[in-house]
Amino acid sequence: MVLAAVVRSVPGVSSLALMTLLLVYLYGMVGWLVFHDHDPANFGNVGQAMVTMFVLLTLENLPIYIERGQELSDWTLLFYLSYVLVASFLIFNLFIGIVINSMEEARAEEHRRERDAERTAAADSDDPEDGFVVGVEDRIDDLRQALDALEDELRTRTRT
């Protein structure tokens, strides 16, 4: 199930990785333009600026970077805070959401397989109790789907 979840999460995670790379590049370019003379060790060229922004994804040494930036201008605080809010918090929360969604999809698929195996076993069994249990579980699944549809309808009607 975990392997299936990992495979399901690959497209979403790769899209998120591409978006993160673009964000690191964008902030690296801005950082290089603003700080290349003031902090050449970390923003001397675009590549080094991107490495610095990548390290800042982990929030490592953020207070030091903010302090160095404020020596140049108080507006650099906006640069670092916007990066932290977008990159660190938003990107990581999206990553967690993608992984959790993939795990839920894999769990639902595993549940469907188990139900199909139970149906097959009940059909092959001579015990009428097995068929009854499968029938009740099917009715419960139908009721859950009907409840989900009613909730969706209620949400759409309350929005309008």
C-alpha positions as CSV (number, residue, x, y, z in Angstrom):
1,M,0.0,0.0,0.0
2,V,2.9,2.4,0.8
3,L,4.6,1.6,-2.5
4,A,1.3,2.3,-4.3
5,A,1.0,5.6,-2.5
6,V,4.5,6.6,-3.4
7,V,3.8,5.8,-7.1
8,R,0.6,7.8,-7.0
9,S,2.3,10.8,-5.5
10,V,5.1,11.0,-8.1
11,P,3.2,13.3,-10.6
12,G,2.1,15.7,-7.9
13,V,5.4,15.8,-6.1
14,S,7.3,16.3,-9.4
15,S,5.0,19.2,-10.3
16,L,5.6,20.7,-6.9
17,A,9.3,20.2,-7.2
18,L,9.3,22.0,-10.5
19,M,7.3,24.8,-9.0
20,T,9.7,25.0,-6.1
21,L,12.7,25.1,-8.4
22,L,11.1,28.0,-10.3
23,L,10.4,29.8,-7.0
24,V,14.0,29.2,-5.8
25,Y,15.2,30.5,-9.1
26,L,13.0,33.6,-9.0
27,Y,14.0,34.5,-5.5
28,G,17.6,33.7,-6.2
29,M,17.6,36.1,-9.1
30,V,16.0,38.9,-7.0
31,G,18.4,38.1,-4.1
32,W,21.4,38.2,-6.5
33,L,20.2,41.6,-7.8
34,V,19.7,43.1,-4.4
35,F,22.5,41.5,-2.4
36,H,25.4,40.7,-4.8
37,D,27.5,43.6,-3.7
38,H,26.4,43.5,0.0
39,D,26.7,39.7,0.6
40,P,28.9,38.2,-2.2
41,A,29.6,35.0,-0.2
42,N,25.9,34.0,-0.4
43,F,24.6,36.0,-3.4
44,G,27.7,36.5,-5.5
45,N,26.2,34.8,-8.6
46,V,22.8,33.4,-9.5
47,G,23.9,29.8,-8.7
48,Q,25.2,30.7,-5.3
49,A,22.0,32.8,-4.6
50,M,19.9,29.8,-5.6
51,V,21.9,27.6,-3.2
52,T,21.4,30.1,-0.5
53,M,17.6,30.2,-1.2
54,F,17.5,26.4,-1.2
55,V,19.2,26.4,2.3
56,L,16.7,28.9,3.5
57,L,13.9,26.4,2.6
58,T,14.9,24.7,5.9
59,L,14.9,28.1,7.7
60,E,18.5,27.6,8.6
61,N,20.3,30.8,9.6
62,L,17.3,32.9,8.6
63,P,17.9,35.4,11.5
64,I,21.4,36.0,10.2
65,Y,20.3,36.6,6.7
66,I,17.6,39.0,7.9
67,E,20.1,40.9,10.0
68,R,22.5,41.2,7.0
69,G,19.7,42.3,4.8
70,Q,18.5,45.0,7.2
71,E,21.9,46.5,7.2
72,L,21.2,47.2,3.5
73,S,17.5,48.2,3.8
74,D,14.5,47.5,6.0
75,W,12.7,46.4,2.9
76,T,14.8,43.3,2.6
77,L,12.7,41.9,5.5
78,L,9.8,41.7,3.1
79,F,11.9,39.7,0.7
80,Y,12.9,37.1,3.4
81,L,9.4,36.9,5.0
82,S,7.6,36.5,1.7
83,Y,10.0,33.7,0.8
84,V,9.6,32.0,4.1
85,L,5.8,32.2,3.9
86,V,5.6,31.0,0.3
87,A,8.4,28.5,0.1
88,S,8.7,27.0,3.5
89,F,5.2,27.0,4.7
90,L,3.1,26.8,1.6
91,I,5.3,24.4,-0.4
92,F,5.8,22.0,2.5
93,N,2.1,22.0,3.3
94,L,1.3,21.2,-0.3
95,F,3.8,18.4,-0.3
96,I,2.2,16.9,2.9
97,G,-1.2,17.2,1.3
98,I,-0.1,15.4,-1.9
99,V,1.4,12.6,0.1
100,I,-1.6,12.2,2.4
101,N,-4.0,12.3,-0.5
102,S,-2.0,9.6,-2.3
103,M,-2.0,7.5,0.9
104,E,-5.8,7.8,1.1
105,E,-6.2,6.8,-2.5
106,A,-3.9,3.8,-2.0
107,R,-5.9,2.8,1.1
108,A,-9.2,3.1,-0.8
109,E,-7.8,0.9,-3.6
110,E,-6.6,-1.7,-1.1
111,H,-10.1,-1.6,0.5
112,R,-11.7,-2.2,-2.9
113,R,-9.4,-5.2,-3.5
114,E,-10.3,-6.7,-0.1
115,R,-14.0,-6.2,-0.8
116,D,-13.7,-7.9,-4.2
117,A,-11.8,-10.8,-2.6
118,E,-14.6,-11.1,0.1
119,R,-17.3,-11.1,-2.6
120,T,-15.4,-13.9,-4.5
121,A,-15.0,-15.9,-1.3
122,A,-18.7,-15.4,-0.4
123,A,-19.8,-16.5,-3.9
124,D,-17.7,-19.6,-3.6
125,S,-18.9,-20.4,0.0
126,D,-21.9,-22.5,0.9
127,D,-22.5,-20.5,4.1
128,P,-25.4,-18.0,3.5
129,E,-24.0,-15.8,6.3
130,D,-21.0,-14.8,4.1
131,G,-23.3,-13.6,1.4
132,F,-25.4,-11.7,4.0
133,V,-22.3,-9.9,5.4
134,V,-21.1,-8.9,1.9
135,G,-24.6,-7.6,1.1
136,V,-24.7,-5.5,4.2
137,E,-21.3,-4.1,3.5
138,D,-22.4,-3.2,0.0
139,R,-25.5,-1.4,1.3
140,I,-23.3,0.5,3.8
141,D,-21.0,1.6,0.9
142,D,-24.1,2.7,-1.1
143,L,-25.4,4.7,1.9
144,R,-22.0,6.4,2.3
145,Q,-22.0,7.3,-1.4
146,A,-25.5,8.7,-1.1
147,L,-24.5,10.7,2.0
148,D,-21.5,12.1,0.2
149,A,-23.7,13.1,-2.8
150,L,-26.2,14.8,-0.4
151,E,-23.4,16.7,1.4
152,D,-22.0,17.9,-2.0
153,E,-25.5,19.1,-3.0
154,L,-26.0,20.8,0.4
155,R,-22.6,22.6,-0.1
156,T,-23.5,23.8,-3.6
157,R,-26.9,25.1,-2.5
158,T,-25.5,27.0,0.5
159,R,-22.9,28.7,-1.7
160,T,-25.5,30.2,-4.0
